[in-house]
């Protein structure tokens, strides 16, 4: 197994892409810390992993708060003794508004989670990985980090920032045997999209028709890429951006 004897942490692990990453980590042999601000969903995912023969624990944390991020990493070290892999997935989108109508509070909320949260997580994860001689971090950006997306300026800007952060810190840490890369998912079948599919099928179908493969990504298709990038199979990847979008950005 690609991550046998490894310890992995995933933020935003209570649902959607984060849940899939946690389960893919476990299937690859890792012991997993499932982190989410929602304790109920984090416990549910950890319980499901354990019920299928994996090894997982849940931890409640708001990654916009530095002290909670420090506690998250300390909990990981106290529980499993080390940290080998981390996926910084926790994030949120912005209100669907033109920039001139977007409240500055919304911009600040998105950046607090999508950028400051990733900064806090990387900082503490790197400190932990220094102790065991290396590791791998995967930051979740988005195709919105590569393209312009009118109507969601705060989210679009934040996901560009995640890529800049990833590249800069990757150069700082590769000499310490810590590899930091990013994944840019396209539109994925998350609970939010499931609601859209049920309540607004026309918009859902519009999403699908804009994708060359003709469908949305399954969360585990993102999770499998994260596992690869967290494993020794990707040992020469440093500061890379991997796009998983069914062909959208090459059109």
ABEGO torsion letter per residue (X at the ends): XAABGBBBBBBGAABEAAAAAAAAAAAAGBBBBBBBABAAAAAAAAAAAAAAGBBBBBBBBBAABAAAAAAAAAAAAAAAGBBABBBBABBBBBBBBBAAABBAAAAAAAAAAAAAAAAAAAAAAAAAAAAAGEEBBBBBBBAAAABBBBGBAAAAAAAAAAAAAAAAAAAAAAAAGBBBBBBBBBBBBBAAAAAAAAABAAAAAAAAAABAAGBBBBAAAAAAAAAAAABAAAAABBGBBBBBAGGAAAX
